[in-house]
Amino acid sequence: MAKIQLMGMAGKLFAHPDIAINKSFFGLSTQVVYKVTGSKLKGDYLEYTVENGKRIQALLSLPAKDIEAMAAEGTRIPSTSNGNIRLDICYAKDRQFAALQVYQYGDFDYHAVSEVRIYDGKEAGDILNILL
């Protein structure tokens, strides 16, 4: 699990109108919440092989109906324990919101190779079913 505040997509995510940042316990604890459903957000990193990384990038450019069809078919893109493609993923625990960004390893660091993609509602649930 990753701290959302430290993820590369944090700025874009926090600027989203449906995201709230709640500080509690004298500012020592921070929760990021999807305001539409009140669900807390979780951040994570998944790593992929180059081949599956290309599948992830293709997935992020698909229209909603194609993502829905892939999820209905039970399509999964498996992650690996050590790959050179990393997917930063931040999603609501109720699966009604997801933000994704792809990175590739090179020159001893990960570099963004996609923009932050934000999904909500059924589309978020469908894409999470393919990835998680």
Secondary structure by P-SEA (a helix, b strand, c coil): ccccccccaaaaaaacccbbbbbcccccbbbbbcccccbbbbbbbbbbcaaaaaaaaaaaaccaaaaaaaaaacccccccccccbbbbccccccccbbbbbbbbbcccbbbbcccbbbbccaaaaaaaaacc
